[in-house]
Amino acid sequence: MKKEYKPLGLYIHIPFCKSKCIYCDFYSLPNGEERMDRYVSALCRQLAEVSRQTTAHAVDTVYFGGGTPSYLGAKRLKRILKTVEKHYRMAKKPEITLEANPDSVGDWKNLRALRRAGFNRLSLGVQSADDGQLRLLGRPHTFAQAQDAVAAARRARIRNVSLDLIYGLPGQTMAGWQDTLEKAAALAPEHLSCYGLKVEEGTPLWDMQGGLDMPDDDLQADMYLWTEARLGELGYRQYEISNFAKPEQESRHNIKYWTLGEYAGFGPGAHSDLGDVRYAYVRDLEAYCRGVETQGDILSENERIPQRERDIEYIMLGLRTAKGISRQEFEYRFRLPFVPVQEVLERFEKSGRAALRGGRWRLTPEGFLLSNQIIGQALEALALEKRRREEAVANHDFRVI
């Protein structure tokens, strides 16, 4: 009998950027070229070490995120990917994604070399078609460079291209956002990620927001609903709150995060969920490299969470997706009643914000706008039920369990 291996995703964090965008709160460092070679060596060493924990797995997705991985250069990127292929069992036809900024992908020959090395998906951080907005955000490229990058990817025969866009930018109007989306869609990407701008504390944008003309919540909501409708007309299917894809072109790696799949992260600030253990590494490049080199402690978080205890995550993440959540699946996996959650969803069903289709509960586009509120109420109802059951056990009243 052929042995079955568990699927595993690898996330490889490349923390280098040409410049830091004003809205970014990811761990990244501008102008770190002199530290790249040491980092790649540490990364490859840790990849080899962790592979010994994955003998029961087959890697079906690899995601190079950042930062701006493309700034690392093709030679270093190929070295990392070769290390993965040497030390890990690879599934057939793995999805291997490279995040890039339009100004850093190089020419089509550079992309062809990466494609031949195994990279088969390119995710471009375009963000806007308005060069003035790009300058305000601190983006180091123009929209013309984004158009050139897509053309280079096609010439290099990369057949899976994703574009990241942001709506709700300072000074952005509905017409401005519509122009950005239409121009991006005209490039015929297989995938589009459309994110509402989040102003994170600790970023330059947080300090600047008082002096900027920020779109209000109503305008952002209108932008979102128009996006969902327009991309549907263009043949893109929404499969998560912010993500849209042509048929069979969803991000297989990101789906792991939303469906409680296993993944191992590498690099400073990277998170993992492997073997029922969730852990993360320090957000410090120097400490990470030194720790790997000396076999020191580089963990910032480490917690064991058995699958049976992931009911909260199942609801919180599942309701972000178009697939939604299932009563049958929930009760089988977690041995808890789904009724309290269903009662919340039924209330929102009456207002058109939730729907039951094919035995699965999902949020509608209007419901996605209130996802935090809906998910919060569902989790509160589940917590009340769990406390009720705990009290029943304490009182030896097993009739209600």
C-alpha positions in Angstrom: 0.0 0.0 0.0 1.3 3.4 -0.9 2.1 5.6 2.1 0.1 8.8 2.5 2.0 11.9 3.6 0.4 14.8 5.3 0.5 18.1 3.3 2.7 20.8 4.6 3.3 24.4 3.6 6.6 26.3 4.0 6.6 30.0 4.6 10.0 31.6 4.1 10.3 35.2 5.3 12.6 37.5 3.5 12.8 40.6 5.6 14.6 43.0 3.2 13.1 45.9 1.4 14.3 48.8 -0.8 12.3 51.1 1.4 9.7 50.8 4.2 6.1 51.7 3.2 4.3 54.0 5.6 1.5 51.5 6.3 3.6 48.3 6.8 3.8 46.6 10.2 5.5 43.4 9.0 9.0 42.8 10.1 11.2 44.2 7.4 14.4 46.2 7.0 15.3 48.7 4.4 18.7 48.8 2.8 20.0 45.5 4.3 22.1 44.2 1.3 25.2 43.6 3.4 23.3 41.2 5.6 21.7 39.1 2.9 24.4 36.4 2.5 24.6 35.7 6.2 20.8 35.5 6.4 20.5 33.1 3.5 23.1 30.9 5.1 21.2 30.9 8.4 17.9 30.3 6.7 19.3 27.3 4.7 20.8 25.8 7.9 17.5 26.0 9.7 15.6 24.6 6.8 17.8 21.6 6.9 17.5 21.2 10.7 13.7 21.5 10.8 13.2 19.0 7.9 14.0 16.2 10.3 10.6 16.9 12.0 8.7 16.5 8.7 9.3 12.9 7.7 5.6 12.3 7.7 4.9 15.2 5.4 5.1 16.2 1.8 5.5 19.9 1.0 2.9 21.0 -1.5 3.3 24.8 -1.1 6.3 27.1 -0.6 5.7 30.8 -0.1 8.5 33.4 -0.2 7.0 36.4 1.6 8.4 39.6 3.1 9.6 42.2 3.0 10.3 42.0 -0.6 11.8 38.6 -1.5 12.6 39.7 -5.0 15.2 42.1 -3.7 17.2 39.1 -2.5 18.2 38.3 -6.1 17.7 35.2 -8.2 20.9 33.5 -7.1 20.1 33.6 -3.4 16.4 32.7 -4.0 17.4 29.6 -6.1 19.8 28.6 -3.3 17.0 28.6 -0.7 14.6 26.7 -3.0 17.3 24.1 -3.8 17.8 23.6 0.0 14.1 23.0 0.4 14.0 20.5 -2.4 17.1 18.7 -1.1 15.8 18.3 2.5 12.1 18.0 2.2 9.8 15.5 0.5 8.1 17.4 -2.3 4.5 16.7 -3.4 3.8 16.5 -7.1 3.3 19.9 -8.7 3.8 22.1 -5.6 2.7 25.7 -5.6 5.8 27.9 -5.2 5.1 31.6 -4.8 7.4 34.6 -4.9 6.3 38.0 -3.6 7.8 40.8 -5.5 7.6 44.6 -6.0 7.2 45.6 -9.7 10.5 47.5 -9.7 12.5 44.5 -8.4 11.5 41.5 -10.6 14.2 42.2 -13.1 13.8 41.5 -16.8 12.0 38.5 -18.3 15.2 36.5 -18.4 15.6 36.8 -14.7 12.0 35.6 -14.2 12.6 32.8 -16.6 15.5 31.6 -14.5 13.3 31.7 -11.4 10.6 29.8 -13.2 13.0 27.2 -14.4 14.3 26.8 -10.8 10.7 26.0 -9.7 9.0 29.2 -8.9 5.5 29.0 -10.6 3.5 31.7 -9.0 4.3 35.5 -8.8 2.5 37.8 -6.4 3.1 41.5 -7.2 2.5 44.3 -4.7 0.9 46.8 -7.1 -1.4 48.5 -4.5 -2.6 51.4 -6.8 -2.6 52.5 -10.4 -2.2 56.1 -9.2 1.5 57.1 -9.1 0.8 59.9 -6.7 -0.8 57.5 -4.2 2.2 55.2 -4.6 4.6 58.0 -3.8 2.5 58.9 -0.7 2.6 55.3 0.5 6.4 55.1 0.1 6.1 52.5 -2.7 9.3 52.4 -4.8 7.6 51.8 -8.2 5.1 53.2 -10.7 2.1 51.6 -12.2 3.9 51.5 -15.5 6.5 49.3 -13.9 3.7 47.0 -12.7 2.5 46.7 -16.2 6.0 45.9 -17.4 6.5 43.3 -14.6 3.3 41.4 -15.6 4.4 41.5 -19.3 7.9 40.2 -18.3 6.2 37.4 -16.2 4.1 36.3 -19.2 7.1 36.4 -21.5 8.9 34.2 -18.9 6.0 31.8 -19.1 4.8 32.3 -15.5 1.2 31.3 -15.8 0.0 32.2 -12.3 0.2 35.9 -11.5 -1.5 37.6 -8.5 -1.8 41.3 -7.9 -2.2 43.0 -4.5 -4.3 46.2 -4.3 -5.3 48.4 -1.5 -8.6 50.5 -1.3 -9.4 53.2 1.2 -6.1 55.0 0.6 -5.6 58.6 1.7 -7.5 60.9 -0.7 -8.9 58.0 -2.7 -12.3 58.4 -4.2 -14.6 55.7 -5.5 -13.7 56.7 -9.1 -10.0 56.5 -8.2 -10.4 53.0 -6.8 -12.5 51.9 -9.7 -9.8 53.1 -12.1 -7.2 51.1 -10.2 -9.2 47.9 -10.2 -10.1 48.2 -13.9 -6.5 48.8 -14.9 -5.2 45.9 -12.7 -7.9 43.6 -14.1 -7.0 44.6 -17.6 -3.6 42.9 -17.0 -5.5 39.6 -16.8 -4.0 38.3 -13.5 -5.2 34.9 -12.4 -5.6 36.2 -8.8 -6.4 39.5 -7.1 -6.0 40.4 -3.4 -8.0 43.5 -2.5 -7.4 44.8 1.0 -9.0 47.7 2.8 -6.3 49.9 4.3 -5.6 49.2 7.9 -3.8 52.0 9.9 -1.6 50.0 12.3 -0.3 51.6 15.5 3.5 52.0 15.3 3.6 52.7 11.6 4.4 56.2 10.1 0.8 56.2 8.7 -0.6 56.0 12.2 1.2 59.3 13.1 0.2 60.9 9.8 -3.5 60.0 9.7 -4.7 63.1 11.4 -3.4 65.3 8.5 -4.7 63.0 5.7 -8.0 62.8 4.0 -8.9 59.3 4.9 -12.0 57.6 3.3 -14.7 56.9 5.9 -16.1 53.5 6.7 -19.1 54.0 4.5 -17.0 54.8 1.5 -14.7 51.8 2.1 -17.8 49.6 2.4 -19.0 50.9 -1.0 -15.6 50.2 -2.5 -15.6 46.7 -1.2 -19.1 45.8 -2.4 -18.4 47.3 -5.8 -15.2 45.3 -6.0 -17.0 42.0 -5.2 -19.6 42.6 -7.8 -17.2 43.9 -10.5 -14.7 41.0 -10.1 -17.6 38.6 -10.3 -18.6 40.1 -13.6 -15.0 39.6 -14.8 -14.9 35.9 -13.9 -13.2 36.1 -10.5 -14.6 34.0 -7.7 -14.3 35.4 -4.1 -13.0 32.7 -1.9 -12.0 34.7 1.1 -12.9 38.2 2.4 -10.1 39.9 0.4 -9.2 37.3 -2.2 -10.5 36.6 -5.7 -9.3 34.1 -8.2 -10.1 32.6 -11.6 -11.3 29.0 -11.4 -8.7 26.7 -9.9 -6.3 29.6 -9.2 -6.8 30.2 -5.5 -3.7 30.6 -3.4 -3.2 27.0 -2.1 -0.7 28.2 0.5 -3.0 30.9 2.0 -5.9 28.4 2.1 -3.8 26.4 4.7 -4.0 29.3 7.1 -7.8 29.6 6.9 -8.5 25.8 7.1 -6.1 24.9 10.0 -3.6 23.2 7.7 0.0 22.6 8.8 2.7 25.0 7.9 6.3 25.8 9.0 7.7 29.3 8.9 11.3 30.4 8.7 12.9 33.7 9.4 12.5 36.5 11.9 8.9 37.0 12.8 7.7 33.9 11.0 4.9 31.8 12.5 4.4 28.0 12.3 1.6 25.6 13.1 3.2 22.1 13.0 2.4 19.0 14.9 -0.3 20.7 17.1 2.3 23.3 18.2 2.0 26.9 17.2 5.3 28.9 17.5 7.0 32.0 16.2 10.5 33.3 15.9 11.9 36.6 17.2 11.4 39.7 15.2 15.1 40.5 15.1 17.4 39.6 12.2 20.6 39.6 14.2 19.1 37.5 17.0 17.7 35.1 14.5 21.0 34.6 12.6 23.0 34.3 15.8 20.5 31.9 17.3 20.6 29.6 14.3 24.4 29.8 14.1 24.9 28.9 17.8 21.9 26.7 18.2 20.5 29.2 20.6 16.8 29.9 21.4 15.1 32.0 18.7 11.5 31.4 19.7 9.2 34.2 20.8 6.1 32.1 21.1 5.5 28.4 21.7 2.1 26.8 22.5 0.7 23.4 22.1 -3.0 23.5 20.9 -4.5 20.0 20.1 -6.8 19.9 17.1 -9.7 19.1 19.4 -9.3 22.5 21.0 -9.3 24.6 17.9 -13.1 25.2 17.7 -12.6 29.0 18.1 -10.1 29.1 15.2 -12.4 27.0 13.0 -15.2 29.5 13.4 -13.1 32.6 13.3 -11.1 31.6 10.2 -13.8 29.6 8.4 -16.3 32.5 8.4 -13.7 34.5 6.5 -13.9 32.2 3.6 -16.6 31.6 0.9 -16.6 27.9 1.8 -17.8 28.8 5.4 -18.4 26.3 8.2 -20.4 23.1 8.6 -22.4 22.0 11.6 -21.6 18.4 10.8 -17.9 19.1 10.5 -17.8 21.2 13.6 -19.6 18.7 15.9 -17.5 15.8 14.5 -14.1 17.5 15.0 -14.8 19.3 18.3 -17.5 17.3 20.1 -19.4 20.5 20.8 -22.9 21.5 19.9 -23.1 23.9 16.9 -26.6 25.2 17.9 -25.4 28.3 19.7 -23.3 29.4 16.7 -26.1 28.5 14.3 -28.6 30.7 16.3 -26.3 33.7 15.8 -26.0 33.0 12.1 -29.7 32.5 11.7 -30.3 36.0 13.1 -27.9 37.5 10.5 -29.5 35.3 7.8 -32.7 37.3 8.2 -30.8 40.5 7.3 -29.1 38.9 4.3 -25.6 38.8 5.9 -25.3 35.1 6.3 -26.6 32.2 4.3 -26.9 28.4 4.5 -25.9 26.7 1.3 -25.2 23.0 0.8 -25.0 22.4 4.5 -22.5 25.1 5.1 -22.9 28.5 6.7 -21.1 31.4 5.1 -21.2 35.2 5.2 -22.5 37.1 2.2 -20.5 40.1 0.9 -22.7 42.4 3.1 -21.9 40.0 6.0 -18.1 40.2 5.3 -18.4 43.9 6.1 -19.6 43.0 9.6 -17.4 39.9 9.9 -15.8 41.0 13.2 -19.1 41.6 14.8 -20.7 38.4 13.5 -17.7 36.2 14.4 -17.5 37.9 17.8 -21.1 37.1 18.6 -20.7 33.5 17.4 -17.7 33.0 19.6 -19.4 34.6 22.6 -22.4 32.2 22.2 -20.0 29.3 22.0 -18.1 30.4 25.1 -21.4 30.6 27.0 -22.2 27.0 26.0 -18.8 25.8 27.0 -19.1 27.4 30.4 -22.5 25.9 30.9 -21.1 22.5 30.1 -18.2 23.0 32.5 -20.6 23.9 35.3 -22.7 20.9 34.6 -19.7 18.6 34.9 -18.7 20.3 38.2 -22.2 19.7 39.5 -22.2 16.1 38.2 -25.2 16.9 36.0 -24.3 15.0 32.9 -27.8 15.2 31.3 -27.0 18.5 29.6 -23.7 17.4 28.1 
